[in-house]
Amino acid sequence: MSVRSDKRNESVIQYLDTARELRVHTIENAPKFPKRVTFYISTNLANLSAEIYKHVATAQNIYLKYPEDFPVRRRELQLAYGKLCALDCEVGIAKDYYDKLNAKTREECKISDYAWLHWGELIFKEKNLIRKVLESDESRAGTSKKKEVPDGE
């Protein structure tokens, strides 16, 4: 039996697909920078996106059967989230650098406004998906830090 499209939720594994899409998008756009900044910009962007994908894939492959599995997965997701924050900063720095290039060099790079926007959207989406997975894992593990207030107090 299928679910109506307006009643569907986002897939739990969507964070893995988004991390992969972010990796591919980075591979497509990072090499477009001038060669003189390859080691300062392009390599950093590529390495961060690879690390994000690696941590997300590792987290996804941890089977949550025992209570000690939850902290291992949580750590991998936290590492991915931290790398996402670093990638967000690096993309911002790359955009600032790109904006300061002269018109001829910028034309040679050919990074569209859509590519910059899509980079930001992917990072934002991945952060939200990882947050949701972390919250879901917390509730599944019973380690939620929310304290219930007893009635009458």
Summary of the structure (lengths in Angstrom):
residues: 153
radius of gyration: 19.3
end to end distance: 46.3
largest distance: 70.5
contacts: 391
relative contact order: 0.15
helix: 76%
strand: 0%
